[in-house]
Structures are given as structure tokens and as C-alpha cells.
Amino acid sequence: MAITLPQEYGYVLLAVASTFFVNTFHAGLTSKYRKASGIKYPVAYASNEVAEKDPKAFAFNCAQRAHANFTENLTPAIGATLIAGLRYPVAAAALGVAWSVSRVVYAIGYAASGPKGRSTGSLFGALVDFSLKLTATYAAVKFILEQ
């Protein structure tokens, strides 16, 4: 089977490229909170004892966890965007950009307000993520059925 990329597939690639900048944003945010907390490399997280007593260490842990959560979800989001874009490039691109935006909202909320602060980004992101995965699955099934 030959796959011809839709004319609008560039938008899909641009949406995926946006994740590079989201990752850089996460790294900068985590670095800012690491510096404020005084936690030195290579320590990945402040211990629970330290974080419970020091709000800056707690905020660093939250920023660090938001970044880790981003990287944990990045591969499926990129894959779903690329697959969905083979059939529905504009929808996939819009969902991909929405996913990136949701990850920025998630990170800002989590770092600034702790676990409760991630709710808006988390809910929006989960909806977008599920939509991307459904669209990718539907696109894949359409490829199979049209063979």
C-alpha cells in the first residue's frame, strides 16, 4: 500500500514540532524552581521530608513531576497525531496544538499551586488526548478496510 500524504500534512508536522518548544518550556520551568529551591544536581526530587517543610522544594517537585508527566505522554501523543493526520490532517493538527497548550497549562498550574493546580490542564489534556487516540484508531481502521 502506498500512502500519499495529504496536502495539509505540514500542519500536522508543525503541531508535532510544537512539542519541542513545550519540552523546552518544561525544562526552563523546572530549572527555575530547582534554582529557587536550592536543590542541586543530580538530585531529581526533594525528599518528602524536605518538600513537606519547604514550599520551594515542594514547588520544584511539582514542576519536575509535570515535566516527567509530559515526557511520559509525549510519545503516544506524537504517534496519535501523526497517524490521525494521515486521514484528518487539519483535525489532527488542531488536536496536536491543543494537546501542547494543555501541557503548558498543566505545568504552570501544577508548579504554581501543587496537585490541585493541574486540574484544568489535566482535564483539557485528557479530553484532547482521548480524541487524538480515537481519531488515530479510526484512521487506522479506515486504512485496513480500504485495502
Secondary structure, DSSP 8 states (H G I E B T S, - for coil): ------TTHHHHHHHHHHHHHHHHHHHHHHHHHHHHHT--TT--S--HHHHHH-HHHHHHHHHHHHHHHHHHHHHHHHHHHHHHHTT-HHHHHHHHHHHHHHHHHHHHHHHHH-GGGGHHHHHHHHHHHHHHHHHHHHHHHHHHHT-
